[in-house]
Amino acid sequence: MTTDERIDRLVERHEALAQSVELLAASVHEQGLNIEKLLITSSEQGQSIAMLLASSAKTDARIEALVSIAESHSRRLSDLEGGAR
């Protein structure tokens, strides 16, 4: 193999490697964008979950208050019915 043939082979390999690096760089860039989208989506979902949990806690407190009121009314009705006899 002559020196010129070796240089031609090296040039071909260099070009192939350069193309591979370009494809890899594009792929890495695309994956980075996908990760950013996932992080944004996860953050939005996390905020939604936090809002749902806060709303659920308020609902629980309101239900407990209603149970307390219902029990109080039930005792009053029982007292009234017992007092009328």
Sequence and secondary structure as in RCSB ss.txt:
>XXXX:A:sequence
MTTDERIDRLVERHEALAQSVELLAASVHEQGLNIEKLLITSSEQGQSIAMLLASSAKTDARIEALVSIAESHSR
RLSDLEGGAR
>XXXX:A:secstr
  HHHHHHHHHHHHHHHHHHHHHHHHHHHHHHHHHHHHHHHHHHHHHHHHHHHHHHHHHHHHHHHHHHHHHHHHH
HHHHHHHHH 
